[in-house]
Amino acid sequence: MVHPKYLRDGLPFALAHFVEEAGEALAAAGKTQRWGLDSVNPELPKDEQETNRAWILRELDDLEGCIIRLRVAISEEPQ
């Protein structure tokens, strides 16, 4: 999730943000395919570990937010 103070207006930022968030969602999905929904990353400290299920859901929330911003940016772009 991008902290609101780092959000910028305009299509270039919205598109870059979408690409970044889509990549993060794909990474979570790829790890889940290999290790399962209830697996965690054992290399993270215990207090930072989350299941792949939680990771995917968090990344989907982020992706949904930037999709909305991208739709707005595209619709506002002059033709």
JOPERA-V236831 format. One line per field, one symbol per residue. burial: # if it has 24 or more other C-alpha atoms within 12 Angstrom, else .. A space follows every 10 residues. Layout:
burial = ???
//
This chain:
burial = .......... #..##.##.. ##.##..##. .#.......# #......... ###.##..## .##..##.## .........
//
